[in-house]
Amino acid sequence: MRKRKKKSNWLRLLLLHRYTGLTAAFFAILLSITGILLNHTQELALNKNYASASWLMQMYGIKTPDISQAYTVEIHKKMHWVMAFDGGAYLDQHALKCNVPLVGALYANDMLLIANATQLCLFTAKGEMIDVLSLGNKQTIKRIGQQQGQSNDKALIIDSSTGLFTVNAEYTALLAGDASLSLVNTLWSKPSVAPDAVIAPLLKQHKGEGLPWERVVLDLHSGRIVGLAGVYFMDVIALLLIFLSLSGLALWAKRTFFKRKNG
């Protein structure tokens, strides 16, 4: 009876050893791979290469701002982008001193003209501030455009909440529109979707190089990549691996003893 009970206990230990091994196998492989990677951080340059995937940034609480508005402008026969990003205005990757949100952008009279709700901001082709022209109180700019016609001098049109405006010849003041201004035959500045090639440098500029892969692998190894719960979970896995080792030694010792006894 005692022998049967001992045999039953060893059988339970064997089954528990097997199921524990199956449960911990994946995590043992994960710990082994991440451990090897961490041992060769310098050779693999994990501290010099960076992860920049959006989903990974979100896991670490690093928020990536969206491009809320983007407008194309042709400057010296080359296309450029004027964008609202992270609470500021940009000409490609160059920060501009202009409030957001934006309502339009044009290049005229050798100047970059950018409009927000209350101002028309004037810049050089390189994004250097020239002047800021403002509407009166309780007036907002809805859009800006250029009136198309036979003349090469295309009039700037500012469509506001109180009517049409334009600028004087020197671009130093806003003027109320007269009968010559019309919404007809006006080419309005319209928002577009900025391509990834334009957005990527801005994102890199905002969040730096990104996360070092060394940090990601280390957090994966320790479980911290999913927070405190991940750390405790990896502690449980470590205890399972310890049990697996001890139960394996016990089963091996029993089998060796049995062979010698019956050998």
CORJO-V236223 format. One record per residue. RES is the residue in one letter. PHI is phi in radians with two decimals (* if undefined). Layout:
res;phi
RES;PHI
RES;PHI
This chain:
res;phi
M;*
R;-1.15
K;-1.13
R;-1.12
K;-1.15
K;-1.10
K;-1.11
S;-1.13
N;-1.13
W;-1.16
L;-1.16
R;-1.10
L;-1.10
L;-1.12
L;-1.12
L;-1.12
H;-1.08
R;-1.15
Y;-1.16
T;-1.12
G;-1.09
L;-1.14
T;-1.17
A;-1.56
A;-1.02
F;-1.05
F;-1.27
A;-1.14
I;-1.14
L;-1.06
L;-1.12
S;-1.17
I;-1.13
T;-1.15
G;-1.11
I;-1.10
L;-1.07
L;-1.19
N;-1.24
H;-2.15
T;-0.99
Q;-1.16
E;-1.12
L;-1.54
A;0.97
L;-1.17
N;-1.48
K;-2.00
N;-1.76
Y;-2.20
A;-1.63
S;-2.31
A;-1.10
S;-1.07
W;-1.13
L;-1.25
M;-1.08
Q;-1.15
M;-1.08
Y;-1.63
G;1.31
I;-1.65
K;-1.51
T;-1.86
P;-1.13
D;-1.61
I;-1.40
S;-1.33
Q;-2.50
A;-2.56
Y;-2.33
T;-1.61
V;-2.36
E;-1.71
I;-2.10
H;0.91
K;1.12
K;-2.30
M;-1.40
H;-2.26
W;-2.09
V;-1.86
M;-2.37
A;-1.74
F;-2.56
D;0.93
G;1.39
G;-2.46
A;-1.78
Y;-2.38
L;-1.83
D;0.97
Q;-1.82
H;-1.71
A;-1.22
L;-2.05
K;-1.55
C;-2.63
N;-1.19
V;-2.08
P;-1.30
L;-1.64
V;-2.16
G;2.96
A;-2.63
L;-2.46
Y;-2.08
A;-2.61
N;0.96
D;1.05
M;-2.38
L;-1.57
L;-1.90
I;-2.17
A;-1.95
N;-1.99
A;-1.14
T;-2.25
Q;-2.37
L;-1.99
C;-1.69
L;-1.92
F;-2.31
T;-1.32
A;-1.10
K;-1.65
G;1.57
E;-1.51
M;-1.14
I;-1.88
D;-2.88
V;-2.28
L;-1.87
S;-2.02
L;-1.41
G;-1.28
N;-1.10
K;1.05
Q;-2.10
T;-2.24
I;-1.52
K;-1.67
R;-2.94
I;-2.29
G;-2.84
Q;-2.18
Q;-1.32
Q;-1.58
G;-2.90
Q;-1.27
S;-1.31
N;-1.26
D;-1.48
K;-1.49
A;-1.22
L;-1.37
I;-2.08
I;-1.99
D;-1.60
S;-2.04
S;-1.21
T;-2.01
G;2.27
L;-1.60
F;-2.25
T;-2.48
V;-2.14
N;-1.33
A;-1.07
E;-1.56
Y;0.99
T;-2.04
A;-2.71
L;-1.56
L;-2.16
A;-1.13
G;-1.21
D;-1.93
A;-1.14
S;-1.32
L;-1.55
S;-2.64
L;-1.30
V;-1.29
N;1.01
T;-1.87
L;-1.63
W;-1.53
S;-1.30
K;-2.12
P;-1.18
S;-2.30
V;-1.73
A;-1.23
P;-1.25
D;-1.03
A;-1.10
V;-1.51
I;-1.29
A;-0.94
P;-1.09
L;-1.17
L;-1.11
K;-1.11
Q;-1.14
H;-1.30
K;-1.85
G;1.29
E;-1.21
G;2.06
L;-1.66
P;-1.11
W;-1.06
E;-1.03
R;-1.12
V;-1.12
V;-1.14
L;-1.10
D;-1.20
L;-1.17
H;-1.15
S;-1.59
G;1.59
R;-1.18
I;-1.09
V;-2.01
G;1.62
L;-1.11
A;-1.06
G;-1.14
V;-1.12
Y;-1.13
F;-1.10
M;-1.17
D;-1.11
V;-1.10
I;-1.07
A;-1.10
L;-1.13
L;-1.10
L;-1.17
I;-1.13
F;-1.06
L;-1.06
S;-1.17
L;-1.18
S;-1.17
G;-1.11
L;-1.11
A;-1.11
L;-1.15
W;-1.14
A;-1.11
K;-1.12
R;-1.12
T;-1.12
F;-1.11
F;-1.14
K;-1.14
R;-1.17
K;-1.18
N;-1.83
G;-1.50
